[in-house]
Amino acid sequence: MANLRRALLFTIPRIINSSKTASVATSTLQSHNLYRPLAGTFSRFISSNETSSPMNIDLSDEESKRRLFNRLIYRSKQRGYLELDLVLGKWVEEHIQSMDENGIKSLVHVLDLENPDLWKWLTGQEQPPDAISTNPVFSAVHEKVMNNLNNHTSPETRAVPGKPWVRGWDDIKRGRDAPIAGNQ
C-alpha cells in the first residue's frame, strides 16, 4: 500500500506536467511510459545507492532537523522485519539527537541495507563487508546487539559465530541434545 502511495505521489505530478508540455501527437507515446517505473523514482527513499544523488541533509533550522529526524526514526522502526524494527528503532531514538551530519549519513547508509543481510551481520551470523563494518553507526548497533546477546542468552543456546542460526521459535521436537532454555 505504501508503494502504491509513493508511486501515485510521483506519477500524478509527472502526468500533469507532461500533459501541459506535450503535444497531442507525442502524448500517446509518453502516456505509455508514464506507468513504467523510472530508475531513480524512489531515490528519495533509497538514498545511498551509487546511482542516486546523495541525500540532502539540512540541519540549519529546527523544522528541517525535526522532519529529518522523524523520517529517519520512522524508517528505522518500520522496516518490516520485527527484530530490526525493535533494535534499530530503539537505537536511533536514543542517539539521533546527538548525531552530526556525518553520523546521519552513516545512519542512512545502514538504513539502506537489506534486512536479512543486516540482521545476519548485526547478530554475528555472517561477517559484514569492510565498507559496512567500518560504518560508525553499524559498529555501535552491532556492539549493542552483541552485548545484549552475551548478557541475556546462554552460549549453548546460540549458534557458533559465523554460522547461521538453524533452530527457531517453533521447535516442536525436543530431544536430549536440545537446549534447556532459549530458542536457538
Secondary structure as the mmCIF struct_conf table of DSSP 4:
data_model
#
loop_
_struct_conf.conf_type_id
_struct_conf.id
_struct_conf.beg_label_comp_id
_struct_conf.beg_label_asym_id
_struct_conf.beg_label_seq_id
_struct_conf.end_label_comp_id
_struct_conf.end_label_asym_id
_struct_conf.end_label_seq_id
HELX_RH_AL_P HELX_RH_AL_P1 ALA A 2 THR A 21
BEND BEND1 ALA A 22 ALA A 22
HELX_RH_AL_P HELX_RH_AL_P2 VAL A 24 LEU A 34
TURN_TY1_P TURN_TY1_P1 TYR A 35 TYR A 35
BEND BEND2 ARG A 36 ARG A 36
HELX_LH_PP_P HELX_LH_PP_P1 PRO A 37 LEU A 38
TURN_TY1_P TURN_TY1_P2 ALA A 39 PHE A 45
BEND BEND3 ILE A 46 ILE A 46
BEND BEND4 GLU A 50 SER A 52
HELX_LH_PP_P HELX_LH_PP_P2 SER A 53 MET A 55
BEND BEND5 SER A 60 ASP A 61
HELX_RH_AL_P HELX_RH_AL_P3 GLU A 62 LYS A 77
BEND BEND6 ARG A 79 GLY A 80
HELX_RH_AL_P HELX_RH_AL_P4 LEU A 82 HIS A 95
HELX_RH_3T_P HELX_RH_3T_P1 ILE A 96 SER A 98
HELX_RH_AL_P HELX_RH_AL_P5 GLU A 101 LEU A 111
TURN_TY1_P TURN_TY1_P3 ASP A 112 ASP A 112
BEND BEND7 LEU A 113 LEU A 113
HELX_RH_AL_P HELX_RH_AL_P6 ASN A 115 LEU A 122
TURN_TY1_P TURN_TY1_P4 THR A 123 GLY A 124
BEND BEND8 GLN A 125 GLU A 126
HELX_LH_PP_P HELX_LH_PP_P3 GLN A 127 PRO A 129
HELX_RH_AL_P HELX_RH_AL_P7 ASP A 130 SER A 133
TURN_TY1_P TURN_TY1_P5 THR A 134 THR A 134
HELX_RH_AL_P HELX_RH_AL_P8 PRO A 136 HIS A 152
BEND BEND9 THR A 153 THR A 153
HELX_RH_3T_P HELX_RH_3T_P2 PRO A 155 THR A 157
BEND BEND10 ARG A 158 ARG A 158
HELX_LH_PP_P HELX_LH_PP_P4 ALA A 159 VAL A 160
TURN_TY1_P TURN_TY1_P6 PRO A 161 GLY A 162
BEND BEND11 LYS A 163 LYS A 163
TURN_TY1_P TURN_TY1_P7 TRP A 169 ASP A 170
TURN_TY1_P TURN_TY1_P8 ARG A 176 ASP A 177
BEND BEND12 ALA A 178 ALA A 178
BEND BEND13 ILE A 180 GLY A 182
#
